[in-house]
């Protein structure tokens, strides 16, 4: 059974690698082709009115920023998968970290017309974690939830304790994840059905893989389930880290 499990894991990893290569090829080539077309139009004088030139320059800058984010995500994922991610663990107030993440996401929610509801337990103890990495986890989950929640919907954030772990849950109104996709949402470069497919402004397919990698590097776990009119991601982090 152990050998069978090992082969199955190897097959899954191989499939994931091939999907990642295909995904990177698409997500690098598509914006690069657009940038090249706009640059050639500017160089050849095909567009010369000030408004169009300005629009082309802005579009090129947006695509460059998106590609930069993609490369950063690839680098982060490489560090996680190779074991090179080094966490600077310190005692951090999870309640403050979650409250800061909610405050930072408020403008995005407001612009989308989404209600951002937080139920943060103030008496949560400080727990050992790496603040920059966990802040990224919370930012990714909140932005993902807001992005996939329709206008006038709500994103709900809750914290609390479960035995020897603290938890953070982020619930959205995305319409739910198809049953056949729910076990794959944390895979590298996985593109699900329309409910969770990244839009044009997102680096796409790597965010949740990075989230899982960072959480597991903290000896925690993350899962997702369909809940009401959307889905709910739950992170569990140990109140104490093992002595290294």
C-alpha positions in Angstrom: 0.0 0.0 0.0 2.9 2.4 0.8 4.5 1.8 -2.6 1.1 2.3 -4.3 0.6 5.6 -2.4 4.1 6.7 -3.3 3.5 6.0 -7.0 0.1 7.8 -6.8 1.8 10.9 -5.2 4.5 10.8 -7.9 1.8 10.7 -10.7 0.0 13.6 -9.0 3.2 15.6 -8.8 4.0 14.9 -12.5 0.5 16.0 -13.5 0.9 19.2 -11.4 4.3 20.0 -13.0 2.9 19.6 -16.5 -0.1 21.8 -15.6 2.2 24.4 -14.2 4.4 24.5 -17.3 1.3 24.8 -19.5 -0.1 27.5 -17.2 3.1 29.5 -17.1 3.4 29.3 -20.9 -0.1 30.7 -21.3 0.1 33.3 -18.6 3.5 34.7 -19.7 2.9 34.5 -23.5 -0.5 36.2 -23.6 0.4 39.5 -21.8 3.8 39.5 -23.5 2.1 39.3 -26.9 -0.2 42.2 -26.0 2.7 44.3 -24.7 4.7 43.6 -27.9 1.7 44.5 -30.2 1.2 47.8 -28.3 4.9 48.6 -28.4 5.1 48.0 -32.1 2.0 50.1 -32.7 3.7 53.0 -30.9 7.0 52.5 -32.6 5.5 52.4 -36.1 3.3 55.4 -35.5 0.1 53.4 -36.0 -1.3 55.2 -33.0 -0.3 58.8 -32.5 -3.2 60.7 -30.8 -2.4 61.6 -27.2 -5.3 59.8 -25.7 -4.6 56.4 -27.3 -0.9 56.7 -26.7 -1.6 57.3 -23.0 -4.0 54.3 -22.9 -1.4 52.1 -24.5 1.3 53.2 -22.0 -1.1 52.6 -19.1 -2.1 49.1 -20.4 1.6 48.2 -20.9 2.3 49.2 -17.3 -0.6 47.2 -15.9 0.6 44.1 -17.8 4.2 44.6 -16.6 3.0 44.9 -13.0 0.9 41.7 -13.5 3.9 39.8 -14.9 6.1 41.0 -12.0 3.5 39.6 -9.6 3.5 36.3 -11.5 7.3 36.0 -11.3 7.2 36.9 -7.6 4.6 34.1 -7.0 6.6 31.6 -9.0 9.7 32.5 -6.9 7.7 32.2 -3.6 6.3 28.8 -4.7 9.7 27.6 -5.7 11.0 28.5 -2.2 8.1 26.7 -0.6 8.4 23.5 -2.7 12.2 23.3 -2.3 12.1 23.8 1.4 14.0 27.1 1.1 11.3 29.1 2.8 12.8 30.4 6.1 10.2 31.6 8.6 11.1 34.2 11.3 8.9 32.9 14.0 7.8 35.2 16.8 4.8 35.6 19.1 2.2 37.6 17.2 -1.4 38.6 18.0 -3.5 36.8 15.5 -6.4 39.0 16.3 -4.4 42.1 15.4 -3.1 40.5 12.2 -6.6 39.5 11.1 -8.0 43.0 12.0 -5.2 44.6 10.0 -5.9 42.4 7.0 -9.6 43.2 7.1 -8.8 46.9 7.3 -6.5 46.6 4.3 -9.1 44.9 2.2 -11.9 47.3 3.1 -11.3 49.6 0.1 -11.4 46.7 -2.4 -14.6 45.4 -0.9 -16.2 48.9 -1.0 -15.2 49.4 -4.6 -16.8 46.0 -5.5 -19.9 46.7 -3.4 -19.2 43.7 -1.1 -19.8 43.8 2.6 -16.8 42.8 4.7 -17.9 41.4 8.0 -15.4 40.5 10.7 -15.9 38.6 13.9 -12.5 38.6 15.5 -12.1 37.1 19.0 -10.2 39.7 21.0 -9.0 37.3 23.7 -7.0 35.1 21.2 -3.6 34.5 22.7 -0.4 35.5 20.8 0.8 32.6 18.7 4.1 31.7 17.1 4.2 32.6 13.4 6.0 34.6 10.8 4.1 37.8 10.5 4.9 38.8 6.8 4.1 35.3 5.4 0.8 35.0 7.4 -0.2 38.5 6.4 0.2 37.4 2.8 -2.0 34.3 3.5 -4.8 36.5 4.9 -4.5 39.1 2.1 -4.7 36.4 -0.6 -7.7 34.7 1.0 -9.6 38.0 1.5 -8.8 39.3 -2.0 -9.8 36.0 -3.5 -13.1 36.0 -1.5 -14.0 39.6 -2.4 -13.1 39.1 -6.1 -15.4 36.1 -6.4 -18.3 37.6 -4.4 -20.9 39.5 -6.4 -21.9 43.0 -5.6 -24.2 43.3 -2.5 -22.8 39.9 -1.3 -20.8 39.5 1.9 -17.4 38.1 2.9 -17.3 36.9 6.5 -14.1 36.5 8.6 -14.1 34.7 11.9 -11.5 33.7 14.4 -11.4 31.5 17.4 -9.8 28.6 19.2 -10.2 24.9 18.5 -8.4 22.8 21.2 -4.6 23.3 20.6 -5.1 25.4 17.5 -6.3 28.9 16.6 -8.4 29.2 13.5 -9.3 31.8 10.9 -12.2 31.3 8.5 -13.0 33.3 5.4 -16.4 32.7 3.9 -17.6 34.2 0.6 -20.7 34.2 -1.7 -19.0 32.8 -4.8 -21.8 30.4 -5.6 -19.7 27.4 -4.4 -17.0 25.2 -5.9 -18.0 22.3 -8.1 -17.7 19.0 -6.3 -15.1 17.7 -8.8 -12.9 20.7 -8.2 -13.0 21.1 -4.4 -10.1 18.7 -3.7 -7.9 20.5 -6.3 -8.2 24.2 -5.5 -4.8 24.2 -3.7 -2.9 22.6 -6.5 -0.4 24.5 -8.5 -1.9 26.3 -11.5 -5.2 24.6 -11.2 -8.0 26.4 -13.0 -11.4 25.4 -11.9 -14.8 26.3 -13.2 -16.0 29.8 -13.6 -16.8 30.2 -9.8 -13.1 30.3 -9.0 -11.4 31.0 -12.3 -9.1 34.0 -11.9 -10.0 37.1 -13.8 -7.7 39.3 -16.0 -6.4 41.3 -13.0 -5.1 38.3 -11.1 -1.9 36.3 -11.3 -4.2 33.3 -11.1 -3.6 29.7 -10.3 -0.7 30.1 -7.8 -2.2 32.1 -4.9 -4.0 29.2 -3.1 -1.0 26.9 -3.6 1.2 29.5 -1.9 -1.4 29.9 0.9 -1.3 26.2 1.6 2.5 26.1 1.5 2.9 28.9 4.0 0.2 27.5 6.3 1.8 24.0 6.2 5.3 25.6 6.9 3.7 26.8 10.1 2.7 23.2 11.0 -0.9 24.2 10.3 -3.5 23.1 7.8 -6.1 24.7 5.5 -9.3 23.3 4.0 -12.2 24.5 2.0 -15.9 23.5 1.9 -19.0 24.8 0.3 -21.1 26.7 2.8 -24.5 28.3 2.0 -24.2 30.5 -1.1 -20.4 30.3 -1.3 -17.5 28.5 0.1 -15.4 28.8 3.3 -11.6 28.5 3.7 -10.4 27.7 7.2 -6.8 28.0 8.5 -5.8 26.2 11.7 -2.5 27.2 13.3 -1.0 25.6 16.4 -0.9 27.7 19.6 2.6 26.3 20.2 5.3 25.4 17.7 7.5 22.4 18.2 11.0 23.0 19.5 13.5 23.0 16.6 
